[in-house]
Structures are given as structure tokens and as C-alpha cells.
């Protein structure tokens, strides 16, 4: 294997395109793909006992895990030769992705920016580019090009 490509997956069109790009690059490099979905716990803790908050955390993790599994399943058919691992991890996306890419050869994220400097990179892409120890590829959504 020629290393690991980490790709951020959040269910958006941009992340789906980043996932497709990462799988294609992994085929070319004979690398594995580590798909990572970062999820942030609910900001407001429900009143009462911790059981309601624990249930909200479980639900958030389950939603993230399901979204990740769906996105990966949609791409794996065309990438049978690529070794894939996937994880839903609690935390801020840029932090989670750069941590997951500590030993990676490449970090891939989609572009979701909404204006200004974010138009090309998006905030997570900018933060990853500034913090990652490996090269970062920001895949611009075809819908945004033009």
C-alpha cells in the first residue's frame, strides 16, 4: 500500500465529490482511503438527568455514522480495489480531519464556501490547509464552477 488518503465526509455535494476524487486517487496510488465524518454534539444540554443528553449524543452519532455509511456505499461499488475504513468522530471538523490525517499521505475535503475567501476553500478547507501535516486537496464542487 502506498499510504492513506483521508477524506472528510459530511453528506454535502462537495464532500461526495471529494470522496469520489479520493477513491480515484487511491486507485492510482494503490492507497487506502480513510473516510471521516466529524460530528458536533448538541450545544444545548436538555434539562433533567443526563439520560436525555446521552440519548441526544447517541442519536447524533447514529446520524453521522449512517450518513457516512451511505456516502461510502455509493462510491465503493466503483472502487472495489481500494481498501476503505470509515469512522464518525466527535469534534470540530477541521480538528478531527487534521488529527485523522496525522499519518496520512493526503487529506481531501470538499469546498463549501459562501463568499469572500471562503468562496474557493470554505472554512474547514482553510483550517485544514493551515494545520495539516500532509498535503491537502480541496475539491471544488462542479455545481460551484462556472
Order of alpha helices (4+ residues) and beta strands (2+ residues): beta-alpha-beta-alpha-beta-alpha-beta-alpha-beta
